[in-house]
């Protein structure tokens, strides 16, 4: 009878530990899903992080730097004169 009680208590403790671990994992997932720092609207206010490395980046915001990198990757012309030269 005592042996049966000890076995049941052990099983109860194991189940309680498993439930606690499950709850902790759920809470971690919730905090991870709530992180939306990549949508930070201050990108248009913060200076470019590459301004000390690239002199063309001086005076640009982080958002402008991202757009500039995209334009360069897609080979957009820099000026009206370059655009007209490409059309001809």
N, C-alpha and C positions, 0 to 999 in steps of 0.2 A: 504494500500500500504506500509506504514512504517512497519506494522506488518509482512508483507510478506518478506521484506528486512531483518528484524531482524532474522526471522526464517531461511532464506537462509544463512545468515552470521553465525548463530549458527551451522548449519549443516556443513558449510564449515570449520569452526574451528574444529569441532569434527573429520571430515575426515582428516584434516591436522595433528591433534594430533595422530590419529591412524596410519597414514603413518610414522610419526616420530618414534613412538614406534616400528613399524615393522622394520624400518631401523636400529634402535639401536640393536634389537634382532639379526638381520642378522650379524651385525658387531661383536657382542659378540660371535656368533657361529664360525665365521671365526677365531677369535683370539684363541678360544679354540681348533680348529682343527689344528692350526699351532704349537701347543705345542708338540714338539717331544723330550722333555728332557729325556725320558726314553731310547732313543737311544744314549745317551751320550757315546762317545767312550772312555772317561776318566776312565771308571770303571776298566780298567786294569792298571791304574796308581795310583788310590786312595787307601790308606790302608783300610783294612777291618774295618768296624764300630764296629765289635764284638771283636776286638783284646784286648780291656781292660777287657772284661768279660770272654773270653775263651782263655786259654793259647795256645791251638792248632791253633788259628787264628793269632797269632803273626807272622808277616812277610808276611802274605797273602794279596793280593789285594782284592778289593771288588768283582771282577769277579771270582777270585779263591775261595773266600768264598761262592759264589753262587754255583759254581760247587761242592765244598766240601759238601755243604748241600744237593745237589741233590744226590751225591754218597752215603751219609749216609742214605738218605731216601730210596734209592733203594738197600741198603745193599751190596755195592761193597766191596770186600775185600781190606784191607789196604796195604797189601804187597804181594810179590810173594810167601812167605811161607804160608800165609793164603789161597791164591788161590790154591796152591798145596794140602793143607790140606782139602779144600772143595771138590776137585776133587776126593780124595781118600775115 
